[in-house]
């Protein structure tokens, strides 16, 4: 079926044979696809980031790096992007091996035109929707503000994963947005109408965490004055986010593993287990493989949780999102504080874009909130951003301006020290009086103003600020 212009899937076609490249392009374009071409693997990898295709169609025989090596690189960068290989008879064994490694399919040359179109349609049906399409429904991820290509890839994978019931492990530094992504996956899943429940495994004392997760019955312990449903039961039919799973105590890891295996929870003090239907998303900023090696995290639990891994980039790795996020937060916070703020000054926005952001998106939000709370002008100035970032205010001067400012301050200090005596000040400066008077005149300084003023006199303050 031809595609409408608004929903044209993008295909990257790779072949070093110019005639074959033209033929493939014309045939696919006639079927309603948007085509980008490349004559080598290197050119294809460059186009990959620019064109954002939904499918790669490549010949196996390419100059330099071949189609199989191109597939390996595509799989590393974009695991959800399907690849179809075109192969001559001599490379069929290689293509078969590639299919076992994850290539969507291969077609032998000369290929059948209808079979090619059928395979392309099948591959596109299984691939993630184009995240950049302005016509695609984006409500599931509306809370995630981004124009970053890296985030687009991550969201495409997240959208694919959401359709399944597979456990997902979200990795990323603190403040990078793991809970936002977990909520987005839940909203894109068949469980969207059911509860989403989040628990921070590192924020609840070990003695209370078991009861919080699995619940307890009345009388199970001293303070158990009534029955209490745990978070697993609260999330029944929906999604449970186990945030900072790397901080969960070993003893509780064993009980969690049992729940995941049996799909049932037994509240503390209860004799019977209760069946639960919960999709698990876990998140951590820790290196779980390192924790396993140190005996701090169970290997069997790791593989239960880590069916699909999604790695969130740091804010520094998606700097193109900083102005977008900063303005988004500013407009949200301006409404909260009842302020009329229109944006950031160019210098302030430049400072935000260049900051290191160890605290990621959460830190950016806090910086914008502080600047918003203190701003008295429609445009947030650089000074407020610097203050919120806790960076010293640096005024960039030309060399001539810096030298003049230093020279004037130096002369003021000499006149203060010598109580306005030009003779004494000139001697300390190791300059003759005539030259010293010329310097004073250049900077508009009158020695008489410093007589009897001492170090704290008002005229001195005025002179230094002038």
Steps between C-alpha positions, in 0.01 A plus 500: 500500500640843415570726794364852535758774493444586866590150615782409263734251671866579441731237351878523470616311187870405482671368185824589323342421160356834387253338257371257763475784751292706255274204415433413864436862585251551215314177581469577872416867444223394259353293784479803725823483696742785571846394383851596608796341320861418580777343293702356789466387861681812621262728310205297629608542863522875448155507337361290784521791742372757250219314325365308804376207284255232615666233286843434346519311170861417414705294259739255669788581264616855570840669463695510827266398778245251361127474562548254787732739682250779429226287659715442810552876537131574445407239761738659751373854444132429434397153623138544393578602139430214254753416227435311176799373303525449124743224409645327196518119503861505614414677825185303592674313787607833649145633469355191668743545789406869521132406520578280799672803659200725454477621138126520419539303179709473185407496132707346222585683180333526260219570746128478437351850515179395675690288754722801577198723562334231715812458716539877536139530610541215753818653644340841538194348666721345768728799548438785741300796367706797388540710813557816298167478315292802597181307416569209734315500829748617763272510804669197658830691525366855530683556831838434335618820329772430245622561147814288547566222247631281779181545700295436185666160463445422867132595480452290186639198684291581808186516287575157353569350843179650638290277275639188666488393863877459528677621813703815431816621675560874469860611549610859541653755732292656776271770363513374140125426485466127569161531670366721218601235247343225713171693511517551123549126442198432722285751308597339168426148626176297504506558879459878465152502655625319810715644785860614471672472837857612576711417805854614578671192643782710643280752681306257724668337803567128455267411788206668326573423135369142507167613649484791253552271201307191600261629767428359848211359697369634828720396791797400279719731712455754781375790289288289264161610634317421175539318171720687251513441125850512361606683187493180292129464572444873450655468152302186409422506129738792449868587532731509802818707481771377737719810501860473627473121492876486552446617859264215592635285789608145408245337731219680322643418158431132573135573584458721195638225277244258644217743426617542142527125451166409661311815395354509850575691821468387856447793738710504818326277755264343244467124449379521141648666190291730281534491120608824337530607138763774489740621232837578660718792398812545710747788499840575644797734469731224630707252297309177579759277335762649732260449794454134399875449488522647851224269625260789562243412233359161408582377152171310462301813591708708259403279206134503607496879498731555206295359212530834315750770599453866411786741573408864557756757386624766738391859435856577388459235229185670367601867518270593212214438744623750762345820350178310424475361855602828664228696321244226562578506874501881503149526354370234740658670802397850391139385517566342840651822642262733319784676316518641150817344369567477128831313494873521570746761382735365229791503747294310760395237246861463388609444861231234547604320181867498605455388864619148598166385657612223737142491633351468150142608421404520869782751561397704195145521637631620838724763338211631288271505804747708703556741212125527445429569869756782514455659158354853491519540123321318214832362376695297758850656511837327501572599862204302634596194299858525625375535855277194467785304342728620784755618246695821558396799292766552238502815289695448184709808425736583221867509597504881474191531725642258755835687506325836542280370781799353682707817454227723640439272800874490565527880499199531734660253743830694496324833570305339785818359652684831476209721613496675161876577490608494136869500592462191722271322255737566207792368702310176583409463133863564403393778261602868490241753617436640152420158358290418806295821463443408136364160607270662758371741238440213255275329753332816632638461853550801728756444780325750728195275522708241685643727769380390842253245359687184609417160360120524538424849368196544274690685226725197464201275451366738238833514323526121487153460356531779250 
